[in-house]
C-alpha cells in the first residue's frame, strides 16, 4: 500500500511538472510571436554618427539604437549599413523600416517618410581654407560673395540654405545643387580654392581636424543648431513603432542619456549651446 501511494505521488508530481513546463514553453512561443522585427539601416561611413561595425552599427546612432532595442522588448532590431543613397532607396521600397543617421528636417523627407521626435542635436559651422578670413554667418557669405561648396539636393543642408535665401532675398547665398559627394571631396575643393566655404556639423570637422587635409582648414563659430530624426517607411507597423520610439526618446532626453552620448561622440555638449532645448523640442514642420 505504501509503495502504491509513493508511485501515485511521483506520477502526479511528474505530470504536474510536465504540465508546467508545457505551459512555460507555450508562453515562450507566444512571447516570441509578439516580438516584431525592425529592419534598420544606416550609412556605412558617416563618422562619428554611424559606421559599419562588424554586423552592426557603430557611433552615436549605433549606441542609441542598441539602447532602444534593449528597452523596447516588443521589438527586435536587425541592422544593415550601406551607402546613403541605398538607405533611402531601401526605405522608400520598404526593404528597411527605419533609417538612422543625423537626418535633419526637410519638407520632402517629412512628406515621404514617417519621423520620430528629435534623436540628436548638431552644431553647424562654416569650414574654410586656413589662412583666409573666416565667415561666421550665411549673411556674411552672401555679403562677401563667397562661393559656397555645392550641396546634394537631397541633403538637408541644401534646404537650410534654401530657407535662408527665402527669408533673406536681399542677401542670398549662391546655392548650387549636385549629386552625392563625400566630405573628403568637399574639403579637398575648399583647400584647392575652388570654393570658399562649406557647411558641416562641428563633429564632422573634428573627425578630420588632425588629418593632413584637416590641418589645412579652419572652422567658424556656431552658425546654428539642427535637430536630427529617425526616418521610417510609411506602414501601419511603423506608425506603432513611432509611438513607442517617441516615448523612449523623450525618456532618454529627460534622463540625460542623449546628452551623455553627445559628449561621448560629438566632441562637445550641444545641449548646452544657446537655444538647444528650444531647437531640440520644436516641431520643425511649423
C-alpha positions in Angstrom: 0.0 0.0 0.0 2.8 2.4 0.9 4.6 1.7 -2.4 1.5 2.3 -4.4 1.0 5.7 -2.6 4.6 6.7 -3.3 4.2 5.8 -7.0 1.0 7.8 -7.2 2.6 10.8 -5.7 5.6 10.6 -8.0 3.4 10.1 -11.1 1.2 13.2 -10.1 4.3 15.3 -9.5 5.8 14.3 -12.9 2.5 15.1 -14.6 2.3 18.5 -12.8 5.9 19.4 -13.7 5.3 18.3 -17.3 2.2 20.5 -17.4 4.0 23.5 -16.0 6.9 23.0 -18.5 4.4 22.7 -21.4 2.7 26.0 -20.3 6.1 27.7 -19.9 7.2 26.5 -23.4 3.9 27.7 -24.8 4.3 31.1 -23.2 7.8 31.4 -24.6 6.4 30.7 -28.1 3.6 33.3 -27.7 6.0 35.9 -26.4 8.4 35.3 -29.3 5.5 35.7 -31.7 4.7 39.1 -30.2 8.2 40.4 -31.0 8.3 42.5 -34.2 11.5 42.6 -36.2 12.5 46.0 -37.4 15.0 46.3 -40.3 17.3 49.3 -39.5 19.7 50.8 -42.0 22.4 53.5 -41.6 25.1 54.9 -43.9 28.2 52.9 -43.6 30.7 55.7 -43.1 29.3 58.9 -41.5 31.6 59.2 -38.5 31.1 59.9 -35.7 27.3 59.4 -36.2 27.3 55.9 -37.7 29.5 53.5 -39.4 29.8 49.8 -40.1 31.0 47.9 -37.1 31.0 44.1 -37.6 27.5 43.1 -38.4 26.1 46.1 -36.6 26.3 49.9 -36.5 28.9 51.9 -34.6 29.0 55.5 -33.4 26.4 57.8 -31.8 23.4 56.2 -33.5 24.7 52.7 -33.2 24.8 53.1 -29.4 21.5 54.8 -29.3 19.8 52.1 -31.3 21.2 49.4 -29.1 19.8 51.2 -26.0 16.4 51.5 -27.6 16.5 47.9 -28.8 17.2 46.8 -25.2 14.5 48.9 -23.7 11.7 48.1 -26.2 11.2 44.3 -25.6 8.4 44.1 -28.1 10.8 44.9 -30.9 14.0 43.3 -32.3 16.3 45.4 -34.5 18.1 43.9 -37.4 20.9 46.1 -38.6 22.4 46.9 -42.0 24.9 49.5 -43.3 25.2 50.7 -46.9 25.6 53.9 -48.9 23.3 56.8 -48.1 21.6 56.6 -51.4 20.9 52.9 -50.9 19.5 53.6 -47.4 16.9 55.9 -48.9 16.1 53.6 -51.8 15.5 50.8 -49.4 13.5 53.0 -47.0 11.2 54.0 -49.9 10.7 50.5 -51.1 10.0 49.0 -47.6 13.2 47.0 -47.6 14.2 49.0 -44.5 11.7 50.1 -41.8 14.0 52.7 -40.1 16.9 54.8 -41.3 19.3 56.2 -38.7 21.8 59.0 -39.0 21.8 62.7 -38.3 18.8 63.3 -40.6 17.7 66.9 -40.3 14.3 68.2 -41.3 13.5 68.8 -44.9 10.0 69.3 -46.3 10.5 66.5 -48.8 11.8 64.0 -46.2 9.0 64.6 -43.8 6.5 64.2 -46.7 7.9 60.9 -47.9 8.6 59.2 -44.6 7.4 58.9 -41.1 9.6 60.6 -38.5 10.2 60.4 -34.8 10.8 63.2 -32.3 14.4 64.5 -32.2 17.2 62.0 -31.7 20.2 64.3 -31.5 21.4 67.9 -31.9 24.0 69.2 -34.4 26.1 72.4 -34.2 26.5 73.8 -37.7 29.7 75.5 -38.8 31.3 77.1 -41.8 34.6 75.5 -42.9 37.1 77.4 -45.0 40.8 77.3 -46.0 43.2 78.0 -43.3 44.8 81.5 -43.6 41.7 83.0 -45.2 39.3 85.4 -43.4 36.6 83.3 -41.7 32.9 83.8 -42.4 30.8 83.4 -39.3 27.3 83.5 -40.8 25.4 82.9 -44.1 24.7 86.6 -44.2 28.5 87.2 -44.3 28.9 84.5 -47.0 26.4 86.4 -49.1 27.7 89.9 -48.5 31.3 88.9 -49.3 30.2 87.0 -52.4 31.9 83.8 -51.1 31.4 80.7 -53.1 29.6 78.0 -51.1 30.6 74.4 -51.8 27.8 72.6 -53.8 25.3 70.6 -51.7 23.4 67.5 -52.7 19.8 68.5 -53.4 18.5 65.7 -51.1 20.8 66.8 -48.3 19.0 68.8 -45.5 21.9 71.3 -45.7 20.6 72.3 -49.1 17.2 73.0 -47.5 18.8 75.1 -44.8 20.5 77.4 -47.3 17.3 77.5 -49.5 15.2 78.6 -46.5 17.8 81.2 -45.6 17.6 82.6 -49.1 13.8 82.7 -49.0 14.0 84.7 -45.7 16.8 87.0 -46.9 16.0 87.9 -50.5 18.4 90.8 -50.5 21.3 88.8 -49.1 21.1 85.5 -50.9 23.9 82.9 -50.9 24.8 81.4 -54.2 23.4 77.8 -53.9 24.5 75.0 -56.3 23.0 71.5 -56.1 24.8 68.3 -57.0 24.5 64.6 -56.5 26.1 62.7 -53.7 29.6 64.0 -52.6 31.8 62.8 -49.8 33.0 65.1 -47.1 36.6 64.3 -48.2 36.0 65.5 -51.7 34.2 68.7 -50.5 37.1 69.6 -48.1 39.6 69.0 -50.9 37.8 71.5 -53.1 38.0 74.1 -50.3 41.7 73.5 -49.9 42.3 73.8 -53.6 40.4 77.1 -53.6 37.6 76.0 -55.9 35.1 77.1 -53.3 35.4 79.4 -50.3 33.1 77.8 -47.6 31.5 74.5 -46.7 28.7 73.9 -44.3 29.1 70.9 -42.0 28.4 69.9 -38.4 31.2 70.6 -35.9 31.5 66.9 -35.2 32.3 66.2 -38.9 35.1 68.8 -38.8 36.6 67.4 -35.6 36.7 63.9 -37.2 39.2 65.1 -39.8 40.8 68.0 -37.9 44.0 66.1 -37.2 44.5 64.6 -40.6 46.8 66.1 -43.2 43.8 67.6 -45.0 42.1 68.7 -41.8 45.2 70.8 -40.8 44.6 72.9 -43.9 41.2 74.1 -43.0 39.6 76.2 -40.2 36.1 76.3 -38.7 33.9 79.2 -37.8 31.9 79.8 -34.6 28.5 78.2 -34.5 26.0 79.4 -37.1 23.0 77.5 -35.8 21.7 74.2 -34.4 19.8 71.5 -36.2 17.9 68.6 -34.6 18.0 65.2 -36.2 15.3 62.5 -36.5 14.8 58.8 -37.3 13.0 58.3 -40.7 10.7 55.4 -41.2 8.9 53.7 -44.1 5.2 54.6 -44.1 3.4 51.5 -42.9 0.8 50.7 -40.1 3.5 48.7 -38.3 5.9 51.6 -38.3 3.2 54.1 -37.1 3.0 52.0 -34.0 6.8 51.9 -33.8 7.0 55.7 -34.0 4.7 56.0 -30.9 7.0 53.6 -29.0 10.1 55.3 -30.2 8.9 58.8 -29.2 8.1 57.7 -25.7 11.5 56.1 -25.4 13.4 59.1 -26.9 11.5 61.5 -24.6 12.7 59.4 -21.6 16.3 59.3 -22.9 16.3 63.1 -23.4 14.9 63.8 -19.9 17.2 61.4 -18.1 20.3 62.8 -19.7 21.2 59.8 -21.8 21.2 61.7 -25.1 23.4 64.4 -23.6 25.8 61.7 -22.4 26.0 60.3 -26.0 26.5 63.7 -27.4 29.5 64.4 -25.2 30.9 61.0 -25.9 30.7 61.2 -29.7 30.2 64.8 -30.9 33.2 66.5 -29.3 31.0 68.9 -27.3 27.8 69.1 -25.4 25.4 70.6 -28.0 22.6 70.6 -25.4 24.5 73.3 -23.5 24.5 75.7 -26.5 22.2 78.6 -26.8 18.6 77.7 -27.8 19.4 74.0 -27.6 16.3 72.9 -25.8 14.1 75.0 -28.0 15.5 73.6 -31.2 15.5 70.0 -30.0 11.9 70.1 -28.8 10.5 72.2 -31.7 8.1 70.9 -34.4 10.3 71.5 -37.4 7.4 71.4 -39.8 5.8 74.5 -38.3 
